[in-house]
């Protein structure tokens, strides 16, 4: 299992990704952190800030490539940053919910 994090500058894309992951049975629950501060260094060397939206969910590791393909298909021109973190431990109830996701 993995925790998938998707970062975007668009609240609309965050909501659309959430809907897509749930309706395609790629996640059981999706969480969205709204308008977290994204600090970055500009080409001029100054620090800037912009709002960023983070979509988070647990899924099967074997579904990662399918998720990438769906994102490319539904959002061909996007600003997504996507990364996953391995989940090594989870309680049995949650593990069973994840096992029921879309068969990879």
Residue frames relative to the residue before (quaternion, step in Angstrom):
aa qw qx qy qz dx dy dz
X 1.0000 0.0000 0.0000 0.0000 0.00 0.00 0.00
X 0.1353 -0.7767 0.6118 0.0643 3.53 -1.23 0.59
X 0.3211 -0.6420 0.6419 0.2695 3.50 -1.37 0.32
X 0.1658 -0.7884 0.5875 0.0757 3.56 -0.65 1.11
X 0.1142 -0.7714 0.6252 0.0312 3.54 -0.94 0.99
X 0.0337 -0.7732 0.6333 -0.0058 3.54 -0.84 1.01
X 0.1326 -0.7945 0.5910 0.0430 3.56 -0.76 1.06
X 0.0690 0.7911 -0.6031 0.0749 3.56 -0.98 0.88
X 0.4676 -0.6607 0.5098 0.2915 3.56 -1.23 0.45
X 0.6975 0.4929 -0.2497 0.4563 3.58 1.25 -0.33
X 0.3798 -0.7210 0.5265 0.2424 3.61 -0.69 1.02
X 0.6143 0.5491 -0.3521 0.4440 3.60 1.07 -0.64
X 0.6648 0.4846 -0.3099 0.4766 3.59 0.91 -0.86
X 0.6082 0.5451 -0.3577 0.4528 3.61 1.01 -0.71
X 0.6735 0.4787 -0.2957 0.4794 3.60 0.93 -0.86
X 0.6675 0.5023 -0.3077 0.4555 3.59 0.96 -0.83
X 0.6219 0.5161 -0.3373 0.4828 3.60 1.05 -0.71
X 0.6203 0.5482 -0.3353 0.4497 3.58 0.96 -0.87
X 0.6714 0.4956 -0.2871 0.4703 3.57 0.86 -1.00
X 0.6588 0.5215 -0.3060 0.4476 3.59 0.91 -0.93
X 0.6793 0.4950 -0.3046 0.4481 3.60 0.82 -0.93
X 0.6773 0.4820 -0.2925 0.4726 3.58 0.99 -0.79
X 0.7190 0.4496 -0.2734 0.4540 3.61 0.78 -0.94
X 0.6727 0.4479 -0.2969 0.5086 3.61 1.19 -0.42
X 0.4196 -0.7388 0.4363 0.2963 3.59 1.33 0.13
X 0.3936 0.7112 -0.4766 0.3348 3.54 0.99 0.94
X 0.7591 0.1266 -0.1024 0.6303 3.56 1.36 -0.06
X 0.4042 -0.7001 0.5283 0.2595 3.56 -1.18 0.55
X 0.7690 0.0429 -0.0024 0.6378 3.56 1.17 -0.68
X 0.1071 -0.7752 0.6201 0.0561 3.56 -1.07 0.75
X 0.1723 -0.7843 0.5921 0.0681 3.53 -0.96 0.94
X 0.1225 -0.7872 0.6015 0.0590 3.58 -1.00 0.80
X 0.2123 -0.7193 0.6505 0.1202 3.53 -0.87 1.06
X 0.1964 -0.8248 0.5237 0.0832 3.54 -0.53 1.15
X 0.8801 -0.0131 -0.0279 0.4737 3.50 -1.03 1.01
X 0.1851 0.7458 -0.6084 0.1982 3.55 0.63 1.12
X 0.5333 -0.6481 0.4395 0.3200 3.57 -1.08 0.66
X 0.1304 -0.7617 0.6331 0.0448 3.55 -0.87 1.04
X 0.0996 -0.7912 0.6032 0.0157 3.57 -0.51 1.22
X 0.0806 0.8009 -0.5871 0.0855 3.57 -0.92 0.89
X 0.4753 -0.6531 0.5172 0.2828 3.51 -1.31 0.45
X 0.3427 -0.7462 0.5374 0.1919 3.59 -0.74 1.06
X 0.6595 -0.4958 0.3703 0.4268 3.60 -1.23 0.26
X 0.6530 0.5128 -0.3119 0.4619 3.59 1.19 -0.51
X 0.5602 -0.6390 0.3690 0.3765 3.58 1.29 -0.08
X 0.5674 0.5671 -0.4063 0.4375 3.59 1.20 0.26
X 0.4542 -0.6622 0.5217 0.2880 3.53 -1.23 0.47
X 0.0720 -0.7910 0.6075 0.0033 3.56 -0.83 1.04
X 0.2192 -0.7608 0.5987 0.1215 3.53 -1.33 0.30
X 0.0581 0.7679 -0.6371 0.0336 3.55 -1.15 0.72
X 0.5397 -0.6206 0.4425 0.3575 3.61 -1.11 0.52
X 0.1008 -0.7822 0.6146 0.0149 3.52 -1.04 0.87
X 0.2326 -0.7608 0.5937 0.1207 3.57 -1.09 0.76
X 0.1478 -0.8015 0.5777 0.0456 3.57 -0.84 1.04
X 0.1611 -0.7570 0.6304 0.0598 3.54 -0.84 1.11
X 0.0336 -0.8200 0.5691 -0.0513 3.58 -0.68 1.14
X 0.2183 0.7640 -0.5968 0.1116 3.57 -1.01 0.78
X 0.4087 -0.6605 0.5681 0.2718 3.54 -1.32 0.40
X 0.0716 0.7831 -0.6129 0.0769 3.54 -1.01 0.87
X 0.6311 -0.4936 0.4178 0.4283 3.54 -1.32 -0.05
X 0.5368 -0.6292 0.4550 0.3301 3.57 -1.00 0.80
X 0.6393 0.5507 -0.3243 0.4276 3.59 1.04 -0.73
X 0.6555 0.5153 -0.3117 0.4556 3.60 1.23 -0.31
X 0.4114 0.7460 -0.4597 0.2509 3.60 1.23 -0.18
X 0.6938 0.4703 -0.2989 0.4562 3.61 0.76 -0.94
X 0.6204 0.5296 -0.3422 0.4664 3.61 1.02 -0.74
X 0.6365 0.5181 -0.3242 0.4705 3.59 1.00 -0.80
X 0.6379 0.5205 -0.3252 0.4652 3.59 0.93 -0.86
X 0.6658 0.5057 -0.3006 0.4589 3.59 0.90 -0.90
X 0.6525 0.5052 -0.3137 0.4697 3.60 0.96 -0.82
X 0.6408 0.5176 -0.3237 0.4655 3.57 0.99 -0.81
X 0.6523 0.5041 -0.3100 0.4736 3.59 0.96 -0.85
X 0.6648 0.5130 -0.2962 0.4550 3.58 1.01 -0.84
X 0.7704 0.3829 -0.1921 0.4721 3.59 0.81 -1.00
X 0.7815 0.1997 -0.0941 0.5835 3.59 1.18 -0.51
X 0.0697 -0.8639 0.4963 0.0499 3.63 0.60 1.10
X 0.7643 0.2122 -0.1378 0.5932 3.62 1.04 -0.65
X 0.2509 0.7879 -0.5201 0.2140 3.55 0.08 1.26
X 0.4336 -0.6866 0.5279 0.2487 3.53 -1.36 0.24
X 0.2840 0.8190 -0.4704 0.1652 3.58 1.26 0.29
X 0.0969 -0.6855 0.7139 0.1052 3.46 -1.34 0.62
X 0.0370 -0.8168 0.5747 -0.0352 3.58 -0.61 1.13
X 0.1482 0.7655 -0.6209 0.0809 3.54 -1.01 0.83
X 0.2420 -0.7723 0.5764 0.1128 3.52 -1.21 0.56
X 0.1937 -0.7503 0.6239 0.1013 3.50 -1.24 0.66
X 0.4797 -0.6808 0.4800 0.2756 3.56 -0.87 0.95
X 0.2238 -0.7372 0.6231 0.1350 3.57 -1.02 0.86
X 0.1682 -0.8228 0.5379 0.0741 3.57 -0.55 1.14
X 0.7897 0.1544 -0.0794 0.5885 3.58 1.17 -0.49
X 0.1310 0.7598 -0.6296 0.0961 3.55 -1.05 0.81
X 0.5308 -0.6260 0.4414 0.3625 3.58 -1.04 0.65
X 0.6684 -0.5614 0.3224 0.3662 3.56 -1.16 0.65
X 0.6214 0.5455 -0.3514 0.4390 3.60 0.99 -0.73
X 0.6879 0.4595 -0.2808 0.4867 3.58 0.88 -0.91
X 0.6178 0.5486 -0.3456 0.4449 3.58 0.99 -0.78
X 0.6619 0.5006 -0.3103 0.4637 3.59 0.93 -0.81
X 0.6208 0.5306 -0.3426 0.4644 3.60 1.02 -0.72
X 0.6642 0.4994 -0.2981 0.4696 3.58 0.98 -0.86
X 0.6238 0.5531 -0.3423 0.4333 3.60 0.99 -0.77
X 0.6696 0.5199 -0.2956 0.4404 3.59 1.10 -0.61
X 0.4662 0.6861 -0.4495 0.3316 3.60 1.22 -0.12
X 0.7915 -0.3196 0.2557 0.4539 3.51 -1.42 0.26
X 0.4210 -0.7149 0.4986 0.2512 3.55 -0.76 1.00
X 0.3685 -0.7536 0.5079 0.1960 3.56 -0.69 1.13
